[in-house]
Amino acid sequence: MVTSPSADAGARAAPAARAPSPAAPADIPAAPADSEPLLRLRGIGKNFGPVQALTDIDLDIPAGLVTAIVGDNGAGKSTLIKTISGIWQPDHGQIFWMSRPAHLHSPRDAAALGIATVYQDLALCDNLDIVQNMYLGRERLRHWQLDENTMEISAKHTLSDLSVMSVRSIRQPVGSLSGGQRQAVAVARAVMQEAKLVIMDEPTAALGVTQTRVVLDLIGRLASRNIAVVVISHNLNEVMSIADRVAVLHLGRLAAVGPTARFDTQVIVDLMTTGASARLAAEPPAAESPPPAEQPEPGRPSAQGGASAIPGDVSTGSPSEH
């Protein structure tokens, strides 16, 4: 379900507690023209039998910015993030990580690059405490025994760096935490693994107002640490408040992508439901930035009619009905 657009959604205000980010909210967030995105998708397609879940997805994910991926149910959001996370391999197209071709055959391959995904279920063990969850599967050993002190100090330092101060004790069971605190633990676990890209699937679903604020502030702090953040969300008001860039999916195709400042909730709803928006099409086209100086790798496919590689541009596609 799509959150109903508010009457004044067109004038986007920056969240009050958002940590400093690479670009002020008044400016259009954009990476330098000669910088390469952290993650680049080119011509990504995914089929499930006769069903075309993704078609020709061209999308760039810059470091230090929050990119929101929105779309109606069945638009392909989950398929896209699972492809980035290595759960599913694309049937078409190429993934580039830091300008180099990447082949993600499993979540372990994605994690090795620095891609961490926080799903809605968070994959936390309620019967274990915070430290045990943050090191689950990666426990530190000393003299063939668990190095509890080192793990506890490191976990406490990571939570402190992310300004997570609301937990009573890092030794309390995760099952006793609130929804926002559980999200914080899951994100801190990703940061501890030195993730360069954190993907969050509906991070504020079923959370109250206070806990939602905790999670949104945490997202801002991740971006301020030059970590790329991808947020999947149905809540357009939250998207407009935290995202630097928005990518809209419609029936498995990328309908539009660009800086959040050039969208409002009504335009996004139009794109989500029909794949096009007369209001967005009426805007003058953005100026093209010069391409990067470096040459593409051999065999690298060229972008065709998809998302712009420059965060300052708005690209629109003409999705076909399936």
C-alpha positions, 0 to 999 in steps of 0.5 A: 500500500502506498502512503497517501501523499500530503498536500505540502509534500512538494516542499521537502524539508530535511529531517531535524536530526539528520546527521551532516551529509555530503550535500546540504538539503538545499543543494541537489546531492551529486557526486563529483562528475569524475567519480564512479558510483560505488555500485553500478547496475547495467541492463539487469534482467531477471526471469522466473519462468515466463515472468519477467521480474526485472527488465533492463535496470540501469541504476547507480548507487553512490557512496555517502548518499541515501538512495530510496527504491520505491514501487508498488507491490510486485514492482520488483523491489525485492527481486532487485535487492536480492540480486544485489545481495547475491541471493539471485543471479541476474539472467541479463546485464552486468553488476559493477562494484567500484568500477570493476565487474562483479559476479555475485553467486551467493550472499557470501560473495556480496558480503566479501565486497562490503554489501550488507542487507538488513531484511525486515525479519532482521535475522536476529536470535531473540535468545542471544544477547546483543554482543552474541548477535553482532558476532553470530557466525564470526565469533572471535577466539583466543586460546581456542575459547570465545574472546568475550571481552574483545567482542564486548568492547568492539560491540560497545564501540560500534554502537557508540559510534552510531549514537545508539545509547538507548539500550540498557545493556549490551548483554541484554537479550535481543528479545527484550529490545524494541523494534527500533533497537533491534534495527539498530543492532542489525545495522551495527552488525553490518557496520562492524563487518565493514560494510560499504553498502547497507541495504534496508528493506522496509526498516520502519515497518510496524514501528511507532513514531519514536522508534521510527525516528531512531531508525531514520536518524541511524540511516542519516548517520550511516550516510555521514560515514560515507556508507552508501544506503539503499532503503526500500520503503512504501512510506513516501513521507519518510522517503522524502525526508531521508533520501538523497535520491529516489528510484521508482520501479514499475512492473519490473522496469525503472520508471525514473531516478534522480535527486529527491528534490526534483520529485514530490509524492504525487509525482512518485505515486504517478510513476509507481502506478502508471510508470510515467508522470506528466508533471515530471515530463513537463520539467526541462531536461537536466544538463548532462555532465561529462562522462568519467575520463576512464575507459570502460572495462573490456566487455562492459555493456553500455547503458541504454535508455535506463537510469542516469549515471549522474546523481544530479540528473533525472532519467525516465523510462517508458515501461511496457506492460507485461 
